[in-house]
Amino acid sequence: MRKIKLIWDFRGEASAKTAEHHIIHLNEYLENEKIILEKTGFDVINEMHAIAFMVVEENDMIKFRDVLKPHRGEVYLV
């Protein structure tokens, strides 16, 4: 089964801190819903762009997309 990386983009000087903070909320949601995922995290693309992300199974993607409203998604390649 393919995996999908759901991505939230943050831009500006505070993008890294915002992405890092967003992961806290994503992990709280997962904990409250008792959902275990393979991977969540954040990456700094450059000083003005950072992302928060979570990797989900393709068949669960719609459920997470509708609830969490990511900005975009892509096929996750290990």
CORWOZI-V186340 format. One record per residue. N is the residue number from 0. SS is DSSP state (H for helix, E for strand, L for the rest). PHI is phi in degrees with one decimal (none if undefined). NEAR is the number of other ideal C-beta (glycine too) atoms within 10 Angstrom. Layout:
BEGIN
n: {N,N}
ss: {SS,SS}
phi: {PHI,PHI}
near: {NEAR,NEAR}
END
This chain:
BEGIN
n: {0,1,2,3,4,5,6,7,8,9,10,11,12,13,14,15,16,17,18,19,20,21,22,23,24,25,26,27,28,29,30,31,32,33,34,35,36,37,38,39,40,41,42,43,44,45,46,47,48,49,50,51,52,53,54,55,56,57,58,59,60,61,62,63,64,65,66,67,68,69,70,71,72,73,74,75,76,77}
ss: {L,L,E,E,E,E,E,E,E,E,E,L,L,L,H,H,H,H,H,H,H,H,H,H,H,H,H,H,H,H,H,H,L,L,L,L,L,L,E,E,E,E,E,E,E,E,L,L,E,E,E,E,E,E,E,E,E,H,H,H,H,H,H,H,H,H,H,H,L,L,L,E,E,E,E,L,L,L}
phi: {none,-72.0,-114.4,-117.6,-97.2,-86.1,-127.7,-114.3,-93.9,-130.8,-127.2,112.9,-63.2,-97.1,-58.9,-64.6,-64.9,-66.4,-63.2,-61.6,-68.2,-61.7,-61.3,-57.9,-68.6,-62.6,-66.5,-63.4,-59.5,-61.0,-65.0,-62.1,-89.2,57.4,-109.5,-111.1,-114.9,-66.3,-156.7,-134.6,172.5,-142.5,-133.5,-95.3,-79.1,-156.8,-65.5,-118.2,-149.9,-140.0,-129.6,-110.1,-150.2,-143.2,-105.7,-128.2,-67.1,-56.8,-72.1,-98.5,-58.0,-60.6,-59.2,-67.7,-59.4,-68.0,-83.9,-99.0,54.2,-66.0,-76.2,-163.8,-148.3,-152.9,-65.6,-86.3,-109.4,-66.6}
near: {6,10,17,21,19,22,16,21,15,22,13,12,9,12,20,20,13,16,23,15,13,18,16,10,12,21,13,10,14,16,10,8,9,6,13,7,15,11,12,16,14,20,12,14,14,9,10,13,15,23,22,24,23,25,15,24,15,13,10,14,17,11,12,21,14,8,10,15,9,21,11,11,17,10,9,18,7,6}
END
